[in-house]
């Protein structure tokens, strides 16, 4: 395993980073445990919130520098890269603003009226975060922000292709005033990560990544009785049942598919369109996608960069070809130039086609025709994934009815790209378990400790 910055737009390996030694990894675990016991336990939530607020401020102050790093590491168009850094800053600010509220004691009404009781939220200890390359700053923020405010300490293993952004984040935490050990970047191998999960000082693991990685981490965590949060893949449906403005709906569909060059877990990937709108939608959607060409991600007007690596583009190319071999119709695109991939539209993907059960991580859209509302719901749910979903309709009752039937952790009605720091993020089925962001993201790695006292004392004393 090698940690390296390889520019996907040029294929050039720019810098390499040495992996952590076993001795240094042991020291990192010990440092995180020491920081938990001797810093986190002695600070007040307001103090930790102030440090997290500074982390957010430093992200914004350094947004251009940080954005340029990930343009080079994983090919994100520069405008989107700056937007990601700003969103990460907003997440840290959100948790700074709400830390005291999220950690406030929760009173419980006793049925027998004998005394009083509360639930007090306290930290668990050292946590391991395993983060992906597609949103190098945002993914870390939604894990680190709430957990450092709570008083947990963090070991962070970032993707092998994001060593420079990983180092920059680590430096921000130090510059914000966090003590050594509170947040530690580790360039660890898969074998070393198994040791970290098994270490008795580590109390939980959060992973955002592939199904395969999630299954492996969950297996090791389960064997060692560790709490785990998993945010895995998605093949989110975009259901169009009715609209007053088809062009606007089409543009939203394009935006939902091409965010982060199509490399977003909760991007719309399967477009399920009611029969009487299908032909018009397909024609306009295909034409709109054709207008977007992959280009130099350093350009301010780039809307679609290369995929994250040559390997990622080759894998997507194989998926598209396999889909066509199994009966899908290639309506548009399907070509690759190095790590750059054309916007692509597939139709006639049957349930027997492997493509119907796969996640396409890139600018490839599948379009399905639905006979009616119930058929649309059936098609939308016919996937092993259950992360997000999108629904477009002019009928409010229909919106609520269909939303209730979606087998997904999130349903967005008549809106796309509407994630927020305050909104819980996560899925069901093979898309993982647990939630990040919002209040729910601050409630995963805590000890919800019951304190009950007799009539003689008040728990508020």
C-alpha positions, 0 to 999 in steps of 0.5 A: 500500500502506498499513500501518494498524490496522483493527479487523475487529470494527467496521470502523474504521481506528484508526491508519495508519503511513507506509511506509518511504522508499527511503533509510531502507530502504537504511539498514536493510539497511546497519544489518543488515549492519553488525550482522552483521559487527560484532556477530554475529561477535564475540559468543558463542552464550551471549551471544546466547542470553541476549538471546533469553531476555530477549526471551521474558521481555519477551513474557510480562511484556507479554502483556496489552498485546501481546494487546490490540494483535492483538485490535484488529489482526486480531480474535483472541479475547483469551484466544487472543491471550494464549496466542499471546504466551505461546507466543512467549515459550516459543519464545524460551526454547526456543532460548535453552536449546538454542542451544549444543547446536544450534550444537555442532560435529558430528564426522564419521568419516572412511572413510580414517582420515586426520586428522579432520573436523567440520561447524561451523555458522555464520551466513549473514548478513542474512535477510529475514522476511515474516510474516503477520497470523494469528499476529503474535507466534508467526510472528515468534518461530519465525523470529527466535528461532533465527536471532538465536541462530545469529548472523544478523541480521533485517529483518522485513516484517510484514503491512500490517494488523499495524503496531502489533504489528510495532513492539512486537516491534521495541521488545522486541528493543531493550529486551532489549539487542540492538544496532540493526540486529540486528532491524529492522522495515520497513514496506516495499512489495512493490516494495521487498521485491523490492529487498531480496531482490535485495540482495547483502547479504541471504542468505536469505528466510523467508515465511509466507503465501499460495501466490501470495506464496510463488511470487512470493518464491521466483521472485525469490529463485531469480533471485538465488540466495537460500536460501528457506523457505516456509510456505504454505497448508494444507487439513489432513485430520482422519481418523476411522477408529475411536474409543472416545469419539465425543463427545471426537473431535467436540470435538477436531474442533471445536477443530481447525477453530476455532482462531484463528477458523479462520484457521490454516494447519494447522487441520483443514479437511477431515473424512474419516469412516469410513462407519459413523461418518459420520452420527453424527459429522456430526450431533454435529459440526454441532450442536457448531459451531452452539453456537459463535457469533462474538462480540466478541473483547475478551470473555473468553469469546469463542471465535470472533471476526471474520475478520481483515478485511472482505475476508477475510470477503467472500472466504470468503463467495464460496468457500462460495457457489461450492462450493454452486453446484458441487454441495456441500450447505450443512448449516449456516451460510454467513451473514456479518455484516460480518467475522463469519462463521457456523460452516459445514458443507459436505458432498457436495464432489466432486473436480470441485468447486473447493472440494475443492482450495481452502483455506477460511481461516475457520470452514468445515468440509468433511465427507467419507464414506470407505468404508474405510481406503484410501479415507480416505487417498485422500480425505485426500491428494487436495489440492494442499496437504500441511501437517499432518494429523490421524488418530483411530483405536483401532488402533496398527498402523493409526495408523502405517500410515496416518501413513506414507501421509499426504502431509503434513509433520506427522501428529498421532494422536489429538491436536489443537492439539499444536504445540510449540517443539521440534516441526518445523513445515512441509509438502510439495507446495504447502504450502511447503518447509523447516522451522521450530521445533525443531532443524530450524528452527535448521538452515535458515539456517546455513553447514554448514561442513566443516573437515577437517585432516590427521593432524598436527593434531586438529580439536578443538585 
